[in-house]
Amino acid sequence: MKNTVISLAFLFALSTVFMGCRDEKKTADEKIENAIEEVQTEVEENAEEVSDDVEDALEDVEDEIEEAKEESEK
């Protein structure tokens, strides 16, 4: 009896390992959706970087204008 219970438990554990780790196949719609989400995320991240670069450039121009004003007043 003990061997039967142990054998059944072993078979259950073994089948759980093989069936639980199986990758599910994605449909074409899911693949397209994932690709769109990835592109959207990249665009948002790049837009933030460009926005930061533009702000930095604007600050540099403002600093140069202030320096030019100070030099012209001397």
C-alpha positions as CSV (number, residue, x, y, z in Angstrom):
1,M,0.0,0.0,0.0
2,K,2.8,2.4,0.9
3,N,4.6,1.7,-2.4
4,T,1.4,2.4,-4.3
5,V,0.8,5.8,-2.6
6,I,4.4,6.8,-3.1
7,S,4.3,5.8,-6.8
8,L,1.1,7.7,-7.4
9,A,2.6,10.8,-5.6
10,F,5.7,10.5,-7.7
11,L,3.6,10.3,-10.9
12,F,1.5,13.3,-9.9
13,A,4.6,15.3,-9.1
14,L,6.3,14.3,-12.4
15,S,3.2,15.1,-14.5
16,T,2.8,18.5,-12.7
17,V,6.4,19.4,-13.5
18,F,6.0,18.7,-17.2
19,M,2.5,20.1,-17.6
20,G,3.0,23.2,-15.4
21,C,6.1,24.5,-17.2
22,R,4.7,24.3,-20.7
23,D,4.6,27.5,-22.7
24,E,1.3,28.5,-24.1
25,K,1.2,29.3,-27.7
26,K,0.3,32.9,-28.5
27,T,-2.2,33.8,-31.1
28,A,-1.3,36.3,-33.9
29,D,-3.5,38.9,-32.2
30,E,-1.6,38.5,-29.0
31,K,1.8,38.8,-30.8
32,I,0.7,41.9,-32.6
33,E,-0.7,43.4,-29.4
34,N,2.6,42.8,-27.6
35,A,4.7,44.3,-30.4
36,I,2.5,47.4,-30.4
37,E,2.9,47.8,-26.7
38,E,6.7,47.4,-26.9
39,V,6.9,50.1,-29.7
40,Q,4.6,52.4,-27.7
41,T,6.8,52.1,-24.6
42,E,10.0,52.8,-26.6
43,V,8.4,55.9,-28.2
44,E,7.3,57.2,-24.9
45,E,10.8,56.7,-23.4
46,N,12.5,58.3,-26.4
47,A,10.0,61.3,-26.3
48,E,10.9,61.9,-22.7
49,E,14.6,61.9,-23.5
50,V,14.1,64.3,-26.4
51,S,12.0,66.5,-24.2
52,D,14.8,66.6,-21.6
53,D,17.4,67.4,-24.3
54,V,15.3,70.3,-25.6
55,E,14.9,71.7,-22.1
56,D,18.6,71.5,-21.5
57,A,19.3,73.3,-24.8
58,L,16.8,76.0,-23.9
59,E,18.5,76.5,-20.5
60,D,21.9,76.8,-22.2
61,V,20.6,79.4,-24.6
62,E,19.0,81.4,-21.8
63,D,22.4,81.3,-19.9
64,E,24.2,82.5,-23.0
65,I,21.7,85.4,-23.4
66,E,22.2,86.4,-19.8
67,E,26.0,86.3,-20.2
68,A,25.8,88.4,-23.3
69,K,23.6,91.0,-21.5
70,E,26.1,91.1,-18.6
71,E,29.0,91.6,-21.0
72,S,27.3,94.3,-22.9
73,E,26.5,96.2,-19.7
74,K,30.2,96.4,-18.8
